[in-house]
């Protein structure tokens, strides 16, 4: 018992340590037009990280891959601990909150989308404008435009997201660092809302596997990187949708539809849930059928978004790894299925390997795009082939 407790404490320490190191590593990709502090010690460290991220790309890519190996190794070890009943729900909440809290202070290394959210709020609070009609390029004298990427388009999201951007923008008082931190806290809130909602759903549909589902989602490196480090809004709108689903399963229909509407009003992808919610309410579908329907619709939403239809063509029809958060949020609701574990782990790994070609080259050529998609699908294909071979040998 003492040994088991010591092992858990060592695991917690390692998990926190390596995620904290990853948070430091994220600053290797700080935009060259952005200065966070003039403090001499910080500048010295930041210059070393700049060299790593922009001029020692081979070493940086190697470090990134090592992080993935370690973090996914710890993730799988956490799954083994929880399957052996050596990880309590309280411990899961504690470590998930601590790790995600640390990552609030990470730099959004692999995406600039959070800067767009910040600017939408800035248009409303500072310029008293409408982000649906005004673009960042309409404010050429604003210093924030220097480190944004998608400056030529209007806001592609729902009115609920724009309302949510007002709060961190207002309390940021127009200053970049506090505004960024408040927006990161908003995404942290979405992460906690997802965990809370998943717990409520799992207590209804898989009460013996609640902790497995919480670990499968809460300590997932893709969830933590895309949801907290990069600060995408996907956990916010999926949190609303999952809470709506929890209310639906608890037969509290009004609240179920309220939170589904909030989700759709944040990011339109969960409009796909309207039909399942209606069918579930009217036909009382079995959970297995409901799960397959929701998962299939979220996978279809990923395909549509990757075609550039959902987001008004802002990516020119390109798959982006944070889209995987949508089906993952549904997949983890069947934590008793081993195939679900393998698919969640493999696609999560592929989603983060997506960044390796860019870290190596720093460009977005057609060749890099091909390699990115190869890395996305490679782990899942490997897992599927391996499981097929093992099953064939067993039957033979």
TORDREN-305674 format. One record per residue (C-alpha): residue number from 0; z negated, y negated, x. Coordinates in Angstrom, 3 decimals. Example, Ala and Ser with C-alpha at 12.3 -4.5 7.8 and 13.67 -1.06 7.14 Angstrom:
% residues 2
+-----+----------+----------+----------+
! num !        Z !        Y !        X !
+-----+----------+----------+----------+
!   0 !   -7.800 !    4.500 !   12.300 !
!   1 !   -7.140 !    1.060 !   13.670 !
+-----+----------+----------+----------+
This chain:
% residues 396
+-----+----------+----------+----------+
! num !        Z !        Y !        X !
+-----+----------+----------+----------+
!   0 !    0.000 !    0.000 !    0.000 !
!   1 !   -0.888 !   -2.381 !    2.847 !
!   2 !    2.385 !   -1.468 !    4.577 !
!   3 !    4.369 !   -2.095 !    1.391 !
!   4 !    2.712 !   -5.488 !    0.903 !
!   5 !    3.412 !   -6.398 !    4.527 !
!   6 !    7.042 !   -5.371 !    4.117 !
!   7 !    7.407 !   -7.602 !    1.070 !
!   8 !    5.863 !  -10.551 !    2.877 !
!   9 !    8.225 !  -10.017 !    5.819 !
!  10 !   11.153 !   -9.834 !    3.421 !
!  11 !   10.114 !  -13.098 !    1.732 !
!  12 !    9.727 !  -14.808 !    5.097 !
!  13 !   13.139 !  -13.630 !    6.302 !
!  14 !   14.825 !  -14.682 !    3.075 !
!  15 !   13.339 !  -18.175 !    3.212 !
!  16 !   14.027 !  -18.511 !    6.937 !
!  17 !   17.721 !  -17.592 !    6.780 !
!  18 !   18.415 !  -19.652 !    3.680 !
!  19 !   16.707 !  -22.616 !    5.374 !
!  20 !   18.946 !  -22.066 !    8.423 !
!  21 !   21.963 !  -21.942 !    6.131 !
!  22 !   20.888 !  -25.284 !    4.640 !
!  23 !   20.890 !  -26.760 !    8.168 !
!  24 !   24.266 !  -25.138 !    8.928 !
!  25 !   25.754 !  -26.801 !    5.825 !
!  26 !   25.538 !  -30.181 !    7.588 !
!  27 !   28.183 !  -28.987 !   10.065 !
!  28 !   30.645 !  -29.879 !    7.285 !
!  29 !   29.328 !  -33.361 !    6.524 !
!  30 !   32.253 !  -35.616 !    5.729 !
!  31 !   33.221 !  -37.709 !    8.762 !
!  32 !   33.256 !  -40.841 !    6.570 !
!  33 !   29.675 !  -40.311 !    5.463 !
!  34 !   26.591 !  -41.430 !    7.406 !
!  35 !   23.267 !  -40.270 !    5.989 !
!  36 !   20.925 !  -41.883 !    8.507 !
!  37 !   21.002 !  -43.991 !   11.662 !
!  38 !   17.810 !  -42.361 !   13.012 !
!  39 !   18.490 !  -41.363 !   16.641 !
!  40 !   17.071 !  -37.827 !   16.409 !
!  41 !   19.031 !  -37.125 !   13.236 !
!  42 !   22.205 !  -38.532 !   14.788 !
!  43 !   21.780 !  -36.286 !   17.825 !
!  44 !   21.424 !  -33.172 !   15.674 !
!  45 !   24.232 !  -34.240 !   13.351 !
!  46 !   26.643 !  -34.785 !   16.235 !
!  47 !   25.968 !  -31.251 !   17.473 !
!  48 !   26.616 !  -29.928 !   13.981 !
!  49 !   29.825 !  -32.003 !   13.759 !
!  50 !   31.044 !  -30.377 !   16.964 !
!  51 !   30.326 !  -26.953 !   15.496 !
!  52 !   31.962 !  -27.588 !   12.141 !
!  53 !   35.036 !  -29.546 !   13.230 !
!  54 !   35.763 !  -28.651 !   16.858 !
!  55 !   34.282 !  -25.176 !   17.422 !
!  56 !   35.743 !  -23.524 !   14.384 !
!  57 !   35.852 !  -19.990 !   15.772 !
!  58 !   32.137 !  -20.099 !   16.541 !
!  59 !   31.413 !  -21.722 !   13.175 !
!  60 !   33.346 !  -19.032 !   11.290 !
!  61 !   31.477 !  -16.355 !   13.226 !
!  62 !   28.139 !  -17.950 !   12.341 !
!  63 !   29.188 !  -18.197 !    8.684 !
!  64 !   30.148 !  -14.499 !    8.560 !
!  65 !   26.839 !  -13.573 !   10.217 !
!  66 !   25.012 !  -15.553 !    7.537 !
!  67 !   26.890 !  -13.615 !    4.863 !
!  68 !   26.026 !  -10.270 !    6.463 !
!  69 !   22.341 !  -11.170 !    6.703 !
!  70 !   22.019 !  -12.835 !    3.289 !
!  71 !   23.848 !  -10.059 !    1.445 !
!  72 !   21.819 !   -7.506 !    3.379 !
!  73 !   18.618 !   -9.191 !    2.180 !
!  74 !   20.060 !   -9.421 !   -1.345 !
!  75 !   20.762 !   -5.677 !   -1.444 !
!  76 !   17.323 !   -4.971 !    0.040 !
!  77 !   15.782 !   -7.061 !   -2.763 !
!  78 !   17.646 !   -4.908 !   -5.292 !
!  79 !   16.240 !   -1.793 !   -3.637 !
!  80 !   12.734 !   -3.238 !   -3.762 !
!  81 !   12.969 !   -4.075 !   -7.440 !
!  82 !   14.461 !   -0.681 !   -8.299 !
!  83 !   11.475 !    0.903 !   -6.539 !
!  84 !    9.116 !   -1.284 !   -8.626 !
!  85 !    7.912 !   -3.070 !   -5.480 !
!  86 !    8.907 !   -6.537 !   -6.638 !
!  87 !    7.120 !   -8.094 !   -9.604 !
!  88 !    8.622 !  -10.650 !  -11.963 !
!  89 !    6.158 !  -13.239 !  -10.674 !
!  90 !    7.311 !  -12.609 !   -7.106 !
!  91 !   10.964 !  -12.869 !   -8.146 !
!  92 !   10.368 !  -16.230 !   -9.802 !
!  93 !    8.412 !  -17.454 !   -6.799 !
!  94 !   11.013 !  -16.527 !   -4.195 !
!  95 !   13.965 !  -17.652 !   -6.361 !
!  96 !   12.365 !  -21.042 !   -6.990 !
!  97 !   11.440 !  -21.498 !   -3.327 !
!  98 !   14.874 !  -20.592 !   -1.957 !
!  99 !   16.774 !  -22.656 !   -4.529 !
! 100 !   14.350 !  -25.552 !   -3.977 !
! 101 !   15.142 !  -25.518 !   -0.259 !
! 102 !   18.877 !  -25.445 !   -0.973 !
! 103 !   18.596 !  -28.615 !   -3.052 !
! 104 !   18.444 !  -30.372 !    0.344 !
! 105 !   21.557 !  -28.624 !    1.698 !
! 106 !   24.794 !  -30.561 !    2.046 !
! 107 !   27.618 !  -29.557 !   -0.383 !
! 108 !   29.498 !  -28.010 !    2.506 !
! 109 !   32.470 !  -26.359 !    0.838 !
! 110 !   33.246 !  -28.596 !   -2.124 !
! 111 !   33.281 !  -32.277 !   -2.988 !
! 112 !   33.071 !  -31.804 !   -6.753 !
! 113 !   29.481 !  -33.032 !   -6.939 !
! 114 !   30.659 !  -36.386 !   -5.559 !
! 115 !   32.983 !  -36.640 !   -8.560 !
! 116 !   30.083 !  -35.976 !  -10.948 !
! 117 !   28.140 !  -38.678 !   -9.136 !
! 118 !   31.003 !  -41.133 !   -9.476 !
! 119 !   31.404 !  -40.435 !  -13.204 !
! 120 !   27.767 !  -41.439 !  -13.629 !
! 121 !   28.365 !  -44.449 !  -11.368 !
! 122 !   31.264 !  -45.610 !  -13.523 !
! 123 !   28.961 !  -45.538 !  -16.551 !
! 124 !   25.762 !  -46.976 !  -15.067 !
! 125 !   27.091 !  -49.391 !  -12.442 !
! 126 !   30.489 !  -50.429 !  -13.767 !
! 127 !   29.817 !  -49.947 !  -17.514 !
! 128 !   33.155 !  -48.152 !  -17.736 !
! 129 !   34.576 !  -44.996 !  -19.317 !
! 130 !   35.200 !  -42.035 !  -16.939 !
! 131 !   37.793 !  -40.707 !  -19.405 !
! 132 !   40.008 !  -43.710 !  -18.751 !
! 133 !   38.930 !  -44.924 !  -15.296 !
! 134 !   39.435 !  -43.126 !  -11.965 !
! 135 !   37.658 !  -43.464 !   -8.645 !
! 136 !   40.847 !  -45.058 !   -7.285 !
! 137 !   40.329 !  -47.873 !   -9.764 !
! 138 !   37.386 !  -48.973 !   -7.586 !
! 139 !   38.963 !  -49.190 !   -4.094 !
! 140 !   36.168 !  -51.391 !   -2.719 !
! 141 !   33.467 !  -48.838 !   -3.557 !
! 142 !   32.324 !  -47.159 !   -0.338 !
! 143 !   31.767 !  -43.837 !   -2.119 !
! 144 !   35.530 !  -43.415 !   -2.567 !
! 145 !   35.873 !  -42.825 !    1.191 !
! 146 !   34.364 !  -39.331 !    1.097 !
! 147 !   35.677 !  -38.164 !   -2.276 !
! 148 !   38.633 !  -35.800 !   -2.583 !
! 149 !   39.861 !  -35.884 !   -6.183 !
! 150 !   40.040 !  -39.641 !   -6.717 !
! 151 !   43.246 !  -39.805 !   -8.741 !
! 152 !   42.103 !  -38.177 !  -11.993 !
! 153 !   39.843 !  -39.052 !  -14.890 !
! 154 !   36.848 !  -36.912 !  -15.886 !
! 155 !   38.023 !  -33.457 !  -17.076 !
! 156 !   34.630 !  -32.398 !  -18.490 !
! 157 !   32.871 !  -32.679 !  -21.829 !
! 158 !   30.846 !  -35.598 !  -23.092 !
! 159 !   27.571 !  -33.702 !  -22.614 !
! 160 !   28.138 !  -33.521 !  -18.864 !
! 161 !   28.907 !  -37.232 !  -18.730 !
! 162 !   25.677 !  -37.907 !  -20.637 !
! 163 !   23.798 !  -35.739 !  -18.145 !
! 164 !   25.280 !  -37.662 !  -15.196 !
! 165 !   23.733 !  -40.880 !  -16.478 !
! 166 !   20.149 !  -39.739 !  -15.767 !
! 167 !   20.426 !  -38.946 !  -12.019 !
! 168 !   22.798 !  -41.868 !  -11.573 !
! 169 !   20.325 !  -44.275 !  -13.182 !
! 170 !   17.343 !  -43.015 !  -11.175 !
! 171 !   19.403 !  -43.032 !   -7.969 !
! 172 !   19.586 !  -46.855 !   -8.254 !
! 173 !   23.127 !  -46.840 !   -6.855 !
! 174 !   21.992 !  -45.363 !   -3.523 !
! 175 !   23.889 !  -42.341 !   -2.256 !
! 176 !   21.114 !  -40.068 !   -0.909 !
! 177 !   18.673 !  -40.321 !   -3.859 !
! 178 !   21.584 !  -39.996 !   -6.301 !
! 179 !   22.806 !  -36.863 !   -4.524 !
! 180 !   19.303 !  -35.372 !   -4.573 !
! 181 !   18.884 !  -36.092 !   -8.280 !
! 182 !   22.233 !  -34.467 !   -9.014 !
! 183 !   21.193 !  -31.454 !   -6.948 !
! 184 !   17.998 !  -31.305 !   -9.013 !
! 185 !   20.153 !  -31.287 !  -12.147 !
! 186 !   21.989 !  -28.199 !  -10.822 !
! 187 !   18.641 !  -26.666 !   -9.830 !
! 188 !   17.587 !  -27.175 !  -13.453 !
! 189 !   20.722 !  -25.323 !  -14.565 !
! 190 !   19.839 !  -22.442 !  -12.243 !
! 191 !   16.298 !  -22.199 !  -13.644 !
! 192 !   17.673 !  -22.421 !  -17.199 !
! 193 !   20.016 !  -19.499 !  -16.457 !
! 194 !   17.148 !  -17.412 !  -15.068 !
! 195 !   14.924 !  -18.234 !  -18.036 !
! 196 !   17.686 !  -17.453 !  -20.540 !
! 197 !   18.624 !  -14.211 !  -18.776 !
! 198 !   14.993 !  -13.113 !  -18.944 !
! 199 !   14.865 !  -13.766 !  -22.694 !
! 200 !   18.099 !  -11.861 !  -23.293 !
! 201 !   17.147 !   -8.919 !  -21.081 !
! 202 !   13.788 !   -8.539 !  -22.810 !
! 203 !   15.810 !   -7.807 !  -25.967 !
! 204 !   18.741 !   -5.746 !  -24.639 !
! 205 !   17.348 !   -4.049 !  -21.496 !
! 206 !   13.552 !   -4.495 !  -21.384 !
! 207 !   13.106 !   -1.908 !  -18.613 !
! 208 !   15.549 !   -3.716 !  -16.317 !
! 209 !   14.481 !   -7.350 !  -16.656 !
! 210 !   13.489 !   -7.660 !  -13.002 !
! 211 !   16.710 !   -5.999 !  -11.830 !
! 212 !   18.756 !   -8.533 !  -13.780 !
! 213 !   16.710 !  -11.449 !  -12.449 !
! 214 !   17.241 !  -10.341 !   -8.842 !
! 215 !   20.915 !   -9.520 !   -9.421 !
! 216 !   21.451 !  -13.114 !  -10.530 !
! 217 !   18.661 !  -15.172 !   -8.988 !
! 218 !   19.020 !  -14.025 !   -5.372 !
! 219 !   22.807 !  -13.687 !   -5.481 !
! 220 !   24.231 !  -15.626 !   -2.492 !
! 221 !   27.306 !  -16.758 !   -4.450 !
! 222 !   25.102 !  -18.134 !   -7.236 !
! 223 !   22.914 !  -19.973 !   -4.736 !
! 224 !   25.784 !  -21.362 !   -2.641 !
! 225 !   28.071 !  -22.469 !   -5.461 !
! 226 !   25.331 !  -23.443 !   -7.896 !
! 227 !   22.825 !  -25.149 !   -5.587 !
! 228 !   24.374 !  -25.781 !   -2.142 !
! 229 !   27.767 !  -26.960 !   -3.421 !
! 230 !   26.174 !  -28.273 !   -6.613 !
! 231 !   28.786 !  -27.186 !   -9.146 !
! 232 !   28.000 !  -27.776 !  -12.798 !
! 233 !   28.734 !  -24.175 !  -13.840 !
! 234 !   25.093 !  -23.109 !  -13.980 !
! 235 !   24.322 !  -26.000 !  -16.316 !
! 236 !   26.909 !  -25.117 !  -18.941 !
! 237 !   26.323 !  -21.365 !  -18.537 !
! 238 !   22.578 !  -21.984 !  -18.874 !
! 239 !   23.164 !  -23.638 !  -22.245 !
! 240 !   25.448 !  -20.772 !  -23.326 !
! 241 !   22.975 !  -18.088 !  -22.230 !
! 242 !   20.121 !  -19.820 !  -24.033 !
! 243 !   22.319 !  -19.939 !  -27.128 !
! 244 !   22.962 !  -16.208 !  -26.723 !
! 245 !   19.231 !  -15.584 !  -26.414 !
! 246 !   18.618 !  -17.422 !  -29.687 !
! 247 !   21.465 !  -15.455 !  -31.288 !
! 248 !   19.903 !  -12.128 !  -30.305 !
! 249 !   16.566 !  -13.384 !  -31.618 !
! 250 !   18.386 !  -14.246 !  -34.909 !
! 251 !   17.619 !  -17.949 !  -34.627 !
! 252 !   21.112 !  -18.976 !  -35.606 !
! 253 !   20.795 !  -22.749 !  -35.779 !
! 254 !   19.520 !  -23.050 !  -32.205 !
! 255 !   22.094 !  -20.504 !  -31.042 !
! 256 !   24.944 !  -22.714 !  -32.252 !
! 257 !   23.273 !  -25.922 !  -31.034 !
! 258 !   23.090 !  -24.663 !  -27.449 !
! 259 !   26.568 !  -23.156 !  -27.578 !
! 260 !   27.896 !  -26.568 !  -28.628 !
! 261 !   25.968 !  -28.190 !  -25.773 !
! 262 !   27.587 !  -25.702 !  -23.406 !
! 263 !   31.089 !  -26.369 !  -24.720 !
! 264 !   30.383 !  -30.095 !  -24.555 !
! 265 !   29.533 !  -29.702 !  -20.873 !
! 266 !   32.465 !  -27.570 !  -19.757 !
! 267 !   34.975 !  -26.256 !  -22.250 !
! 268 !   35.221 !  -22.673 !  -20.931 !
! 269 !   32.494 !  -21.367 !  -23.253 !
! 270 !   34.596 !  -22.282 !  -26.281 !
! 271 !   35.579 !  -18.633 !  -25.806 !
! 272 !   32.092 !  -17.723 !  -27.125 !
! 273 !   32.705 !  -19.172 !  -30.603 !
! 274 !   34.469 !  -16.066 !  -31.930 !
! 275 !   31.927 !  -13.582 !  -30.493 !
! 276 !   29.016 !  -15.656 !  -31.823 !
! 277 !   30.634 !  -15.689 !  -35.260 !
! 278 !   31.349 !  -11.936 !  -35.199 !
! 279 !   27.866 !  -11.109 !  -33.943 !
! 280 !   26.314 !  -13.221 !  -36.680 !
! 281 !   28.495 !  -11.682 !  -39.418 !
! 282 !   29.094 !   -8.094 !  -38.282 !
! 283 !   25.918 !   -7.365 !  -36.269 !
! 284 !   27.838 !   -5.820 !  -33.388 !
! 285 !   26.141 !   -3.394 !  -31.010 !
! 286 !   25.083 !   -4.987 !  -27.735 !
! 287 !   27.473 !   -2.859 !  -25.638 !
! 288 !   30.456 !   -4.085 !  -27.681 !
! 289 !   29.158 !   -7.638 !  -27.575 !
! 290 !   28.733 !   -7.484 !  -23.807 !
! 291 !   32.256 !   -6.211 !  -23.205 !
! 292 !   33.688 !   -8.903 !  -25.461 !
! 293 !   31.794 !  -11.711 !  -23.733 !
! 294 !   32.628 !  -10.387 !  -20.256 !
! 295 !   36.308 !  -10.020 !  -21.101 !
! 296 !   36.493 !  -13.542 !  -22.495 !
! 297 !   34.825 !  -15.006 !  -19.418 !
! 298 !   37.269 !  -13.156 !  -17.172 !
! 299 !   40.119 !  -14.527 !  -19.284 !
! 300 !   38.606 !  -18.013 !  -18.922 !
! 301 !   38.696 !  -17.566 !  -15.129 !
! 302 !   42.407 !  -16.674 !  -15.312 !
! 303 !   43.156 !  -19.703 !  -17.506 !
! 304 !   41.175 !  -22.052 !  -15.249 !
! 305 !   42.953 !  -20.632 !  -12.187 !
! 306 !   46.285 !  -21.512 !  -13.784 !
! 307 !   45.223 !  -25.171 !  -13.871 !
! 308 !   45.276 !  -25.379 !  -17.678 !
! 309 !   41.563 !  -25.819 !  -18.317 !
! 310 !   40.962 !  -28.540 !  -15.729 !
! 311 !   44.068 !  -30.638 !  -16.444 !
! 312 !   45.745 !  -29.344 !  -13.334 !
! 313 !   43.270 !  -30.901 !  -10.933 !
! 314 !   43.589 !  -27.922 !   -8.568 !
! 315 !   47.278 !  -27.334 !   -9.153 !
! 316 !   46.657 !  -23.870 !  -10.580 !
! 317 !   44.351 !  -22.336 !   -7.978 !
! 318 !   41.538 !  -19.811 !   -8.183 !
! 319 !   38.213 !  -21.276 !   -7.081 !
! 320 !   35.221 !  -19.079 !   -6.217 !
! 321 !   32.698 !  -20.847 !   -8.442 !
! 322 !   34.694 !  -19.638 !  -11.441 !
! 323 !   33.174 !  -16.226 !  -10.674 !
! 324 !   29.800 !  -17.549 !  -11.824 !
! 325 !   31.044 !  -17.358 !  -15.415 !
! 326 !   31.593 !  -13.567 !  -15.618 !
! 327 !   28.642 !  -12.914 !  -13.290 !
! 328 !   26.306 !  -14.622 !  -15.771 !
! 329 !   27.471 !  -12.071 !  -18.367 !
! 330 !   27.788 !   -9.051 !  -16.069 !
! 331 !   24.115 !   -9.174 !  -15.031 !
! 332 !   23.161 !   -8.619 !  -18.682 !
! 333 !   23.892 !   -4.908 !  -18.131 !
! 334 !   21.613 !   -4.383 !  -15.119 !
! 335 !   21.126 !   -0.681 !  -15.884 !
! 336 !   24.758 !    0.054 !  -14.921 !
! 337 !   25.266 !    0.807 !  -11.222 !
! 338 !   28.939 !   -0.129 !  -11.435 !
! 339 !   27.852 !   -3.615 !  -12.530 !
! 340 !   25.705 !   -3.945 !   -9.409 !
! 341 !   28.581 !   -2.995 !   -7.126 !
! 342 !   31.072 !   -5.281 !   -8.855 !
! 343 !   28.671 !   -8.252 !   -8.854 !
! 344 !   27.843 !   -7.734 !   -5.163 !
! 345 !   31.454 !   -7.165 !   -4.072 !
! 346 !   32.992 !  -10.077 !   -5.973 !
! 347 !   30.130 !  -12.352 !   -4.870 !
! 348 !   30.815 !  -11.420 !   -1.251 !
! 349 !   34.535 !  -11.957 !   -1.779 !
! 350 !   33.868 !  -15.340 !   -3.369 !
! 351 !   32.062 !  -16.515 !   -0.243 !
! 352 !   34.528 !  -14.907 !    2.201 !
! 353 !   37.061 !  -17.183 !    0.480 !
! 354 !   35.894 !  -20.012 !    2.761 !
! 355 !   36.423 !  -18.182 !    6.073 !
! 356 !   40.123 !  -19.118 !    6.575 !
! 357 !   39.392 !  -22.799 !    5.948 !
! 358 !   36.386 !  -22.797 !    8.294 !
! 359 !   38.648 !  -21.283 !   10.953 !
! 360 !   41.608 !  -23.628 !   10.501 !
! 361 !   40.464 !  -26.731 !    8.632 !
! 362 !   43.733 !  -26.822 !    6.665 !
! 363 !   45.020 !  -25.587 !    3.296 !
! 364 !   48.401 !  -24.092 !    4.222 !
! 365 !   50.135 !  -21.416 !    2.138 !
! 366 !   49.119 !  -18.842 !    4.742 !
! 367 !   45.468 !  -19.884 !    4.435 !
! 368 !   45.687 !  -19.593 !    0.644 !
! 369 !   47.038 !  -16.021 !    0.948 !
! 370 !   44.245 !  -15.043 !    3.323 !
! 371 !   41.641 !  -16.590 !    1.029 !
! 372 !   42.732 !  -14.447 !   -1.907 !
! 373 !   42.861 !  -11.382 !    0.330 !
! 374 !   39.227 !  -11.962 !    1.271 !
! 375 !   38.248 !  -12.493 !   -2.390 !
! 376 !   39.589 !   -9.136 !   -3.551 !
! 377 !   39.048 !   -7.064 !   -0.393 !
! 378 !   35.342 !   -6.198 !   -0.979 !
! 379 !   35.918 !   -5.206 !   -4.626 !
! 380 !   38.924 !   -3.042 !   -3.741 !
! 381 !   36.941 !   -1.392 !   -0.938 !
! 382 !   34.033 !   -0.648 !   -3.295 !
! 383 !   36.297 !    0.742 !   -6.021 !
! 384 !   38.180 !    2.985 !   -3.586 !
! 385 !   34.915 !    4.168 !   -2.007 !
! 386 !   33.372 !    5.005 !   -5.386 !
! 387 !   36.537 !    6.828 !   -6.440 !
! 388 !   36.560 !    8.904 !   -3.236 !
! 389 !   32.852 !    9.741 !   -3.538 !
! 390 !   33.293 !   10.800 !   -7.158 !
! 391 !   36.363 !   12.893 !   -6.282 !
! 392 !   34.463 !   14.661 !   -3.483 !
! 393 !   31.510 !   15.273 !   -5.792 !
! 394 !   33.702 !   16.795 !   -8.494 !
! 395 !   35.601 !   18.844 !   -5.937 !
+-----+----------+----------+----------+
